[in-house]
Protein backbone atom coordinates (compact mmCIF):
# COMPACT_ATOMS: atom_id res chain seq x y z
CA UNK A 1 0.00 0.00 0.00
CA UNK A 2 1.40 3.37 -0.98
CA UNK A 3 1.56 5.78 1.93
CA UNK A 4 2.45 9.36 2.69
CA UNK A 5 6.19 9.54 2.14
CA UNK A 6 6.12 7.33 -0.93
CA UNK A 7 3.37 9.50 -2.39
CA UNK A 8 5.49 12.57 -1.62
CA UNK A 9 8.37 10.98 -3.57
CA UNK A 10 6.10 10.32 -6.53
CA UNK A 11 4.69 13.84 -6.45
CA UNK A 12 8.13 15.39 -6.24
CA UNK A 13 9.31 13.38 -9.23
CA UNK A 14 6.14 14.33 -11.08
CA UNK A 15 6.69 18.03 -10.32
CA UNK A 16 10.47 18.41 -10.56
CA UNK A 17 11.56 15.41 -12.62
CA UNK A 18 13.82 14.40 -9.74
CA UNK A 19 13.83 13.85 -5.99
CA UNK A 20 16.85 14.94 -3.97
CA UNK A 21 17.93 13.00 -0.89
CA UNK A 22 20.47 14.58 1.46
CA UNK A 23 22.27 11.61 2.99
CA UNK A 24 23.51 11.88 6.57
CA UNK A 25 25.76 9.33 8.20
CA UNK A 26 24.88 9.18 11.86
CA UNK A 27 27.88 9.96 13.99
CA UNK A 28 27.05 10.52 17.65
CA UNK A 29 28.25 13.75 19.25
CA UNK A 30 29.19 15.13 15.92
CA UNK A 31 27.73 18.59 15.46
CA UNK A 32 28.54 18.37 11.77
CA UNK A 33 25.91 15.67 11.28
CA UNK A 34 23.19 18.11 12.25
CA UNK A 35 24.86 20.93 10.33
CA UNK A 36 24.74 18.88 7.15
CA UNK A 37 21.06 18.16 7.66
CA UNK A 38 20.46 21.86 8.07
CA UNK A 39 22.51 22.62 4.96
CA UNK A 40 20.48 20.12 2.93
CA UNK A 41 17.22 21.55 4.20
CA UNK A 42 18.20 25.17 3.55
CA UNK A 43 19.50 24.21 0.14
CA UNK A 44 16.11 22.78 -0.86
CA UNK A 45 16.50 19.02 -0.43
CA UNK A 46 13.27 17.01 -0.61
CA UNK A 47 14.16 14.33 1.92
CA UNK A 48 16.81 13.79 4.58
CA UNK A 49 18.13 10.27 4.45
CA UNK A 50 19.66 8.79 7.56
CA UNK A 51 22.18 6.08 6.71
CA UNK A 52 23.89 3.70 9.03
CA UNK A 53 26.12 1.16 7.43
CA UNK A 54 28.70 0.93 10.19
CA UNK A 55 28.37 0.48 13.88
CA UNK A 56 26.92 3.77 15.04
CA UNK A 57 23.41 2.93 14.04
CA UNK A 58 22.13 1.58 17.33
CA UNK A 59 18.56 2.66 17.71
CA UNK A 60 19.00 4.83 20.84
CA UNK A 61 21.69 6.83 19.04
CA UNK A 62 19.54 7.05 15.92
CA UNK A 63 16.58 8.24 18.00
CA UNK A 64 18.61 11.14 19.32
CA UNK A 65 20.06 12.09 15.95
CA UNK A 66 16.71 11.76 14.21
CA UNK A 67 15.06 14.08 16.74
CA UNK A 68 17.80 16.67 16.28
CA UNK A 69 17.55 16.44 12.49
CA UNK A 70 13.79 16.87 12.66
CA UNK A 71 14.30 20.12 14.59
CA UNK A 72 16.55 21.69 11.98
CA UNK A 73 15.06 20.12 8.87
CA UNK A 74 11.24 19.91 8.84
CA UNK A 75 11.04 17.71 5.74
CA UNK A 76 10.44 13.95 5.56
CA UNK A 77 13.14 11.89 7.23
CA UNK A 78 13.86 8.50 5.72
CA UNK A 79 16.07 5.63 6.81
CA UNK A 80 18.65 3.93 4.63
CA UNK A 81 19.41 1.10 7.05
CA UNK A 82 22.59 -0.92 7.12
CA UNK A 83 21.27 -3.67 9.34
CA UNK A 84 18.40 -4.63 11.62
CA UNK A 85 19.39 -2.11 14.29
CA UNK A 86 19.05 0.88 11.98
CA UNK A 87 15.52 1.80 13.05
CA UNK A 88 14.02 4.80 14.83
CA UNK A 89 10.41 5.70 15.34
CA UNK A 90 11.24 9.34 14.65
CA UNK A 91 11.74 8.58 10.99
CA UNK A 92 8.82 9.00 8.61
CA UNK A 93 9.73 6.13 6.34
CA UNK A 94 12.36 3.61 5.49
CA UNK A 95 13.77 1.97 2.44
CA UNK A 96 12.70 -1.59 3.18
CA UNK A 97 15.53 -2.95 1.11
CA UNK A 98 16.60 -6.31 -0.18
CA UNK A 99 20.17 -6.54 -1.39
CA UNK A 100 19.17 -8.29 -4.57
CA UNK A 101 22.60 -9.53 -5.61
CA UNK A 102 23.94 -10.63 -2.26
CA UNK A 103 25.32 -14.14 -1.97
CA UNK A 104 24.08 -14.40 1.58
CA UNK A 105 20.32 -14.74 2.15
CA UNK A 106 20.70 -12.78 5.38
CA UNK A 107 21.00 -9.58 3.36
CA UNK A 108 18.11 -10.44 1.02
CA UNK A 109 15.36 -11.68 3.32
CA UNK A 110 16.93 -12.67 6.64
CA UNK A 111 17.61 -9.29 8.24
CA UNK A 112 14.40 -7.95 6.74
CA UNK A 113 12.32 -10.70 8.32
CA UNK A 114 14.02 -10.25 11.70
CA UNK A 115 13.32 -6.52 11.60
CA UNK A 116 9.78 -6.82 10.22
CA UNK A 117 7.89 -7.02 13.54
CA UNK A 118 9.76 -3.94 14.84
CA UNK A 119 9.06 -1.97 11.68
CA UNK A 120 5.39 -2.75 11.96
CA UNK A 121 5.30 -1.98 15.68
CA UNK A 122 7.13 1.34 15.31
CA UNK A 123 4.73 2.22 12.47
CA UNK A 124 7.51 3.40 10.18
CA UNK A 125 6.32 3.55 6.59
CA UNK A 126 8.13 0.75 4.77
CA UNK A 127 8.86 1.32 1.10
CA UNK A 128 9.75 -2.01 -0.52
CA UNK A 129 12.96 -1.40 -2.40
CA UNK A 130 15.55 -3.31 -4.42
CA UNK A 131 19.14 -2.42 -3.63
CA UNK A 132 21.48 -3.46 -6.42
CA UNK A 133 25.22 -3.25 -5.88
CA UNK A 134 27.27 -2.35 -8.93
CA UNK A 135 31.04 -2.74 -9.22
CA UNK A 136 33.20 -2.07 -7.26
CA UNK A 137 30.76 -2.27 -4.31
CA UNK A 138 33.26 -0.96 -1.79
CA UNK A 139 32.27 -1.33 1.88
CA UNK A 140 28.59 -1.98 1.37
CA UNK A 141 29.42 -4.64 -1.20
CA UNK A 142 31.88 -6.28 1.16
CA UNK A 143 29.57 -6.25 4.17
CA UNK A 144 26.55 -7.26 2.12
CA UNK A 145 28.48 -10.09 0.46
CA UNK A 146 27.36 -8.84 -2.90
CA UNK A 147 28.34 -10.19 -6.24
CA UNK A 148 28.49 -6.73 -7.77
CA UNK A 149 26.86 -6.24 -11.15
CA UNK A 150 29.48 -5.79 -13.86
CA UNK A 151 29.80 -2.13 -14.64
CA UNK A 152 29.53 -2.60 -18.41
CA UNK A 153 26.55 -4.99 -18.27
CA UNK A 154 23.43 -2.88 -17.80
CA UNK A 155 21.21 -5.86 -18.64
CA UNK A 156 22.27 -7.64 -15.43
CA UNK A 157 21.16 -4.68 -13.34
CA UNK A 158 17.93 -4.50 -15.35
CA UNK A 159 17.21 -8.20 -14.76
CA UNK A 160 17.60 -7.83 -11.00
CA UNK A 161 15.55 -4.65 -11.01
CA UNK A 162 12.76 -6.34 -12.92
CA UNK A 163 12.81 -9.33 -10.56
CA UNK A 164 12.55 -6.90 -7.66
CA UNK A 165 9.56 -5.24 -9.22
CA UNK A 166 7.82 -8.58 -9.77
CA UNK A 167 8.58 -9.46 -6.16
CA UNK A 168 6.64 -6.39 -5.05
CA UNK A 169 9.34 -3.74 -4.71
CA UNK A 170 8.38 -0.22 -5.72
CA UNK A 171 11.75 1.51 -5.90
CA UNK A 172 15.19 0.52 -7.17
CA UNK A 173 18.53 1.83 -5.93
CA UNK A 174 21.80 1.42 -7.82
CA UNK A 175 24.75 1.69 -5.47
CA UNK A 176 28.46 1.47 -6.24
CA UNK A 177 29.60 1.98 -2.68
CA UNK A 178 31.12 4.88 -0.86
CA UNK A 179 34.46 5.79 -2.41
CA UNK A 180 33.67 4.42 -5.87
CA UNK A 181 35.15 6.42 -8.76
CA UNK A 182 31.75 7.59 -10.01
CA UNK A 183 28.05 6.68 -10.26
CA UNK A 184 26.79 3.73 -12.32
CA UNK A 185 26.95 4.49 -16.03
CA UNK A 186 24.05 6.28 -17.77
CA UNK A 187 23.37 3.18 -19.91
CA UNK A 188 22.66 1.24 -16.74
CA UNK A 189 20.19 3.82 -15.46
CA UNK A 190 18.50 3.87 -18.84
CA UNK A 191 18.19 0.06 -18.93
CA UNK A 192 16.93 -0.18 -15.34
CA UNK A 193 14.42 2.63 -15.74
CA UNK A 194 13.08 1.03 -18.89
CA UNK A 195 12.79 -2.32 -17.12
CA UNK A 196 10.87 -1.18 -14.07
CA UNK A 197 9.13 2.14 -14.73
CA UNK A 198 9.00 2.95 -11.02
CA UNK A 199 11.42 5.39 -9.29
CA UNK A 200 15.09 4.55 -9.83
CA UNK A 201 17.60 6.09 -7.45
CA UNK A 202 21.33 6.72 -7.77
CA UNK A 203 22.95 6.17 -4.38
CA UNK A 204 25.98 8.39 -4.07
CA UNK A 205 29.29 8.35 -5.90
CA UNK A 206 28.51 11.51 -7.88
CA UNK A 207 31.76 13.43 -8.07
CA UNK A 208 30.52 16.59 -9.71
CA UNK A 209 27.54 18.29 -11.32
CA UNK A 210 28.24 16.59 -14.60
CA UNK A 211 27.80 13.14 -13.02
CA UNK A 212 24.46 14.27 -11.63
CA UNK A 213 23.31 15.58 -14.98
CA UNK A 214 24.22 12.42 -16.90
CA UNK A 215 22.63 10.17 -14.29
CA UNK A 216 19.32 12.02 -14.22
CA UNK A 217 19.19 12.51 -17.94
CA UNK A 218 19.71 8.79 -18.50
CA UNK A 219 16.75 7.82 -16.35
CA UNK A 220 17.42 8.20 -12.63
CA UNK A 221 14.50 9.75 -10.74
CA UNK A 222 16.45 10.56 -7.61
CA UNK A 223 19.91 10.90 -6.15
CA UNK A 224 21.51 10.53 -2.75
CA UNK A 225 24.23 13.07 -2.05
CA UNK A 226 26.46 13.09 1.01
CA UNK A 227 30.19 13.45 0.53
CA UNK A 228 29.94 16.15 -2.11
CA UNK A 229 28.92 18.64 0.53
CA UNK A 230 30.89 17.04 3.35
CA UNK A 231 34.08 17.67 1.46
CA UNK A 232 33.26 21.30 0.85
CA UNK A 233 34.51 24.12 3.06
CA UNK A 234 31.07 25.72 2.84
CA UNK A 235 28.49 22.91 3.00
CA UNK A 236 25.56 25.38 2.97
CA UNK A 237 26.64 27.02 -0.24
CA UNK A 238 27.61 23.70 -1.81
CA UNK A 239 24.29 22.06 -0.94
CA UNK A 240 22.37 24.93 -2.45
CA UNK A 241 24.36 24.84 -5.68
CA UNK A 242 24.01 21.08 -6.07
CA UNK A 243 20.31 20.95 -5.30
CA UNK A 244 19.49 23.89 -7.58
CA UNK A 245 21.42 22.26 -10.37
CA UNK A 246 19.80 18.87 -9.75
CA UNK A 247 16.33 20.40 -9.91
CA UNK A 248 17.23 22.29 -13.07
CA UNK A 249 18.35 19.09 -14.76
CA UNK A 250 15.23 17.30 -13.53
CA UNK A 251 12.96 19.95 -14.98
CA UNK A 252 14.84 19.87 -18.27
CA UNK A 253 14.33 16.12 -18.42
CA UNK A 254 10.61 16.58 -17.87
CA UNK A 255 10.39 18.80 -20.92
CA UNK B 1 -4.62 -4.63 -14.50
CA UNK B 2 -4.47 -7.14 -11.66
CA UNK B 3 -7.40 -9.11 -12.93
CA UNK B 4 -6.63 -12.52 -11.46
CA UNK B 5 -5.43 -11.14 -8.14
CA UNK B 6 -8.56 -9.04 -7.80
CA UNK B 7 -10.66 -12.07 -8.61
CA UNK B 8 -8.83 -14.08 -5.96
CA UNK B 9 -9.27 -11.34 -3.35
CA UNK B 10 -12.92 -10.98 -4.14
CA UNK B 11 -13.66 -14.69 -4.05
CA UNK B 12 -11.83 -15.47 -0.82
CA UNK B 13 -14.05 -13.00 0.97
CA UNK B 14 -16.77 -15.60 0.56
CA UNK B 15 -14.94 -18.90 0.73
CA UNK B 16 -11.55 -20.50 0.29
CA UNK B 17 -10.44 -21.16 -3.24
CA UNK B 18 -9.58 -24.57 -4.49
CA UNK B 19 -6.82 -24.83 -7.05
CA UNK B 20 -5.65 -28.19 -8.33
CA UNK B 21 -1.97 -28.28 -9.18
CA UNK B 22 -0.83 -29.86 -12.41
CA UNK B 23 2.82 -30.78 -12.32
CA UNK B 24 4.21 -30.26 -15.79
CA UNK B 25 7.26 -32.31 -14.96
CA UNK B 26 5.46 -35.44 -13.82
CA UNK B 27 2.59 -36.13 -16.20
CA UNK B 28 2.47 -37.09 -19.82
CA UNK B 29 0.42 -34.95 -22.18
CA UNK B 30 -2.32 -37.59 -22.20
CA UNK B 31 -2.50 -37.50 -18.45
CA UNK B 32 -2.61 -33.72 -18.48
CA UNK B 33 -5.54 -33.83 -20.87
CA UNK B 34 -7.35 -36.28 -18.67
CA UNK B 35 -6.73 -34.34 -15.47
CA UNK B 36 -7.76 -31.05 -17.11
CA UNK B 37 -11.00 -32.55 -18.31
CA UNK B 38 -11.85 -33.80 -14.86
CA UNK B 39 -11.00 -30.40 -13.43
CA UNK B 40 -13.43 -28.81 -15.84
CA UNK B 41 -16.20 -30.88 -14.39
CA UNK B 42 -15.21 -30.20 -10.81
CA UNK B 43 -15.79 -27.15 -8.71
CA UNK B 44 -12.22 -25.95 -8.89
CA UNK B 45 -11.77 -22.18 -9.00
CA UNK B 46 -8.48 -21.87 -10.86
CA UNK B 47 -5.78 -24.21 -12.09
CA UNK B 48 -2.17 -24.02 -11.00
CA UNK B 49 0.43 -25.31 -13.42
CA UNK B 50 4.03 -25.71 -12.39
CA UNK B 51 6.50 -28.28 -11.25
CA UNK B 52 9.35 -28.91 -8.92
CA UNK B 53 11.82 -29.74 -11.66
CA UNK B 54 12.46 -27.53 -14.62
CA UNK B 55 11.08 -27.57 -18.13
CA UNK B 56 11.77 -25.17 -20.95
CA UNK B 57 9.35 -22.54 -22.10
CA UNK B 58 8.27 -24.40 -25.23
CA UNK B 59 7.23 -27.39 -23.22
CA UNK B 60 5.54 -25.16 -20.68
CA UNK B 61 3.61 -23.49 -23.49
CA UNK B 62 2.40 -26.88 -24.69
CA UNK B 63 1.30 -27.91 -21.23
CA UNK B 64 -0.56 -24.68 -20.55
CA UNK B 65 -2.21 -24.77 -23.97
CA UNK B 66 -3.32 -28.32 -23.34
CA UNK B 67 -4.82 -27.39 -19.98
CA UNK B 68 -6.52 -24.39 -21.54
CA UNK B 69 -8.07 -26.47 -24.29
CA UNK B 70 -9.66 -28.71 -21.71
CA UNK B 71 -10.85 -26.30 -19.01
CA UNK B 72 -12.32 -22.79 -18.93
CA UNK B 73 -10.65 -21.85 -15.68
CA UNK B 74 -7.94 -19.23 -15.25
CA UNK B 75 -4.47 -20.75 -15.23
CA UNK B 76 -1.80 -19.56 -12.82
CA UNK B 77 1.81 -20.68 -13.01
CA UNK B 78 3.62 -21.72 -9.85
CA UNK B 79 7.14 -21.89 -11.21
CA UNK B 80 9.78 -24.35 -10.10
CA UNK B 81 12.56 -22.67 -11.99
CA UNK B 82 13.39 -20.14 -14.68
CA UNK B 83 11.81 -21.84 -17.70
CA UNK B 84 8.33 -22.10 -16.27
CA UNK B 85 6.77 -19.15 -17.96
CA UNK B 86 4.09 -19.19 -20.62
CA UNK B 87 2.22 -16.45 -22.39
CA UNK B 88 -0.80 -18.73 -22.55
CA UNK B 89 -1.27 -18.63 -18.79
CA UNK B 90 -3.34 -15.90 -17.15
CA UNK B 91 -0.96 -15.11 -14.31
CA UNK B 92 2.14 -16.24 -12.48
CA UNK B 93 2.76 -16.55 -8.77
CA UNK B 94 6.16 -14.82 -8.92
CA UNK B 95 7.60 -16.68 -5.97
CA UNK B 96 10.64 -16.00 -3.86
CA UNK B 97 11.69 -18.80 -1.51
CA UNK B 98 12.23 -16.53 1.46
CA UNK B 99 13.80 -19.08 3.76
CA UNK B 100 16.22 -20.59 1.29
CA UNK B 101 19.89 -20.77 2.19
CA UNK B 102 20.83 -20.17 -1.41
CA UNK B 103 20.24 -16.73 -2.96
CA UNK B 104 19.55 -18.39 -6.29
CA UNK B 105 16.08 -19.31 -5.01
CA UNK B 106 15.37 -15.88 -3.50
CA UNK B 107 16.46 -13.43 -6.19
CA UNK B 108 18.74 -15.32 -8.60
CA UNK B 109 16.27 -17.41 -10.60
CA UNK B 110 13.84 -14.50 -10.37
CA UNK B 111 16.26 -12.13 -12.09
CA UNK B 112 17.06 -14.69 -14.79
CA UNK B 113 13.41 -15.26 -15.61
CA UNK B 114 12.16 -11.68 -15.17
CA UNK B 115 12.70 -10.79 -18.85
CA UNK B 116 10.73 -13.89 -19.94
CA UNK B 117 7.90 -12.91 -17.63
CA UNK B 118 8.00 -9.39 -18.99
CA UNK B 119 7.71 -10.51 -22.60
CA UNK B 120 5.02 -13.07 -21.80
CA UNK B 121 2.86 -10.12 -20.65
CA UNK B 122 1.02 -12.25 -18.11
CA UNK B 123 -0.15 -10.86 -14.81
CA UNK B 124 2.50 -11.03 -12.09
CA UNK B 125 1.45 -11.80 -8.53
CA UNK B 126 4.32 -11.15 -6.08
CA UNK B 127 4.33 -14.22 -3.84
CA UNK B 128 6.20 -15.26 -0.71
CA UNK B 129 7.05 -18.93 -0.65
CA UNK B 130 7.82 -20.38 2.76
CA UNK B 131 8.84 -23.94 3.46
CA UNK B 132 7.52 -25.19 6.78
CA UNK B 133 8.88 -28.26 8.58
CA UNK B 134 9.51 -30.91 7.44
CA UNK B 135 9.51 -29.73 3.82
CA UNK B 136 9.47 -31.97 0.80
CA UNK B 137 11.06 -31.98 -2.60
CA UNK B 138 10.89 -28.23 -3.04
CA UNK B 139 12.61 -27.82 0.30
CA UNK B 140 15.43 -30.10 -0.77
CA UNK B 141 15.83 -28.54 -4.20
CA UNK B 142 15.32 -25.01 -2.92
CA UNK B 143 17.88 -25.53 -0.15
CA UNK B 144 15.42 -24.27 2.44
CA UNK B 145 15.88 -23.77 6.13
CA UNK B 146 12.37 -25.01 6.97
CA UNK B 147 10.40 -22.97 9.47
CA UNK B 148 9.92 -24.85 12.74
CA UNK B 149 6.30 -25.64 13.49
CA UNK B 150 6.45 -24.69 17.13
CA UNK B 151 8.48 -21.46 16.90
CA UNK B 152 5.74 -19.16 15.85
CA UNK B 153 7.70 -15.92 16.10
CA UNK B 154 9.80 -17.06 13.14
CA UNK B 155 6.88 -17.52 10.80
CA UNK B 156 5.43 -14.27 12.12
CA UNK B 157 8.60 -12.41 11.14
CA UNK B 158 8.41 -13.76 7.61
CA UNK B 159 4.70 -13.03 7.39
CA UNK B 160 5.16 -9.39 8.34
CA UNK B 161 8.17 -9.17 6.06
CA UNK B 162 5.98 -10.40 3.20
CA UNK B 163 3.45 -7.69 3.81
CA UNK B 164 5.99 -4.88 4.16
CA UNK B 165 7.99 -5.96 1.13
CA UNK B 166 5.07 -5.78 -1.26
CA UNK B 167 4.02 -9.40 -1.62
CA UNK B 168 0.38 -10.17 -2.37
CA UNK B 169 0.13 -13.84 -1.39
CA UNK B 170 1.91 -16.04 1.14
CA UNK B 171 2.30 -19.65 0.07
CA UNK B 172 3.13 -22.20 2.77
CA UNK B 173 4.60 -25.54 1.78
CA UNK B 174 5.15 -28.45 4.15
CA UNK B 175 6.00 -31.03 1.57
CA UNK B 176 3.65 -33.54 0.08
CA UNK B 177 4.15 -36.57 2.25
CA UNK B 178 3.50 -34.98 5.57
CA UNK B 179 0.11 -35.73 6.94
CA UNK B 180 -0.46 -33.11 9.61
CA UNK B 181 -1.64 -29.62 8.69
CA UNK B 182 0.40 -26.96 10.55
CA UNK B 183 -2.63 -25.20 12.00
CA UNK B 184 -0.71 -23.06 14.49
CA UNK B 185 1.58 -21.80 11.76
CA UNK B 186 -1.35 -20.86 9.54
CA UNK B 187 -3.16 -19.15 12.40
CA UNK B 188 -0.05 -17.15 13.27
CA UNK B 189 0.35 -15.97 9.70
CA UNK B 190 -3.31 -15.04 9.57
CA UNK B 191 -2.98 -12.95 12.73
CA UNK B 192 0.24 -11.28 11.59
CA UNK B 193 -0.89 -10.07 8.20
CA UNK B 194 -3.94 -9.71 6.04
CA UNK B 195 -2.27 -11.24 3.01
CA UNK B 196 -4.14 -14.29 1.69
CA UNK B 197 -2.56 -17.60 2.68
CA UNK B 198 -2.12 -20.30 0.09
CA UNK B 199 -1.33 -23.78 1.27
CA UNK B 200 0.47 -26.44 -0.69
CA UNK B 201 1.41 -29.49 1.24
CA UNK B 202 0.03 -32.89 0.62
CA UNK B 203 -3.62 -32.19 1.28
CA UNK B 204 -5.10 -35.66 1.26
CA UNK B 205 -8.40 -35.76 3.06
CA UNK B 206 -11.50 -33.79 3.81
CA UNK B 207 -10.31 -33.50 7.36
CA UNK B 208 -7.16 -31.80 6.09
CA UNK B 209 -9.23 -29.36 4.12
CA UNK B 210 -11.51 -28.57 7.02
CA UNK B 211 -8.52 -27.99 9.27
CA UNK B 212 -6.91 -25.77 6.68
CA UNK B 213 -9.87 -23.52 6.15
CA UNK B 214 -10.55 -23.35 9.87
CA UNK B 215 -6.97 -22.25 10.50
CA UNK B 216 -7.28 -19.54 7.89
CA UNK B 217 -5.85 -20.82 4.61
CA UNK B 218 -7.65 -19.10 1.74
CA UNK B 219 -6.17 -20.86 -1.25
CA UNK B 220 -5.84 -24.60 -1.16
CA UNK B 221 -3.57 -26.13 -3.72
CA UNK B 222 -3.66 -29.89 -4.05
CA UNK B 223 -1.32 -32.09 -5.91
CA UNK B 224 -1.16 -35.28 -3.91
CA UNK B 225 -4.77 -36.06 -4.42
CA UNK B 226 -4.37 -35.84 -8.16
CA UNK B 227 -1.16 -37.76 -8.16
CA UNK B 228 -2.52 -40.50 -5.97
CA UNK B 229 -5.60 -41.03 -8.04
CA UNK B 230 -4.36 -40.14 -11.45
CA UNK B 231 -5.27 -43.52 -12.85
CA UNK B 232 -8.88 -43.92 -11.86
CA UNK B 233 -10.55 -41.64 -9.41
CA UNK B 234 -9.42 -38.16 -10.19
CA UNK B 235 -12.75 -36.66 -11.05
CA UNK B 236 -14.70 -38.24 -8.26
CA UNK B 237 -12.09 -37.47 -5.68
CA UNK B 238 -11.75 -33.84 -6.73
CA UNK B 239 -15.44 -33.15 -6.65
CA UNK B 240 -16.01 -34.68 -3.26
CA UNK B 241 -13.07 -32.80 -1.83
CA UNK B 242 -14.18 -29.51 -3.23
CA UNK B 243 -17.74 -29.89 -2.11
CA UNK B 244 -16.79 -30.84 1.40
CA UNK B 245 -14.53 -27.83 1.57
CA UNK B 246 -16.97 -25.28 0.29
CA UNK B 247 -19.84 -26.19 2.53
CA UNK B 248 -18.07 -25.54 5.79
CA UNK B 249 -16.93 -21.95 5.38
CA UNK B 250 -20.23 -20.94 3.88
CA UNK B 251 -21.97 -22.07 7.05
CA UNK B 252 -19.47 -20.13 9.09
CA UNK B 253 -20.07 -17.03 7.08
CA UNK B 254 -23.80 -17.14 7.43
CA UNK B 255 -23.53 -17.57 11.20
CA UNK B 256 -21.19 -14.64 11.42
CA UNK B 257 -23.37 -12.33 9.43
CA UNK B 258 -26.42 -13.24 11.46
CA UNK B 259 -24.54 -12.33 14.59
CA UNK B 260 -23.69 -8.96 13.13
CA UNK B 261 -27.31 -8.43 12.28
CA UNK B 262 -26.56 -8.16 8.60
CA UNK B 263 -27.94 -10.32 5.86
Interface residues (C-beta under 8 A of the other chain):
Chain A: X96 X98 X100 X101 X102 X103 X104 X105 X108 X109 X112 X113 X114 X116 X117 X119 X120 X126 X128 X156 X159 X160 X162 X163 X164 X165 X166 X167 X168 X169 X170 X195
Chain B: X94 X96 X98 X99 X100 X101 X102 X103 X106 X107 X110 X111 X112 X113 X114 X115 X117 X118 X124 X126 X153 X156 X157 X158 X160 X161 X163 X164 X165 X166 X167 X168
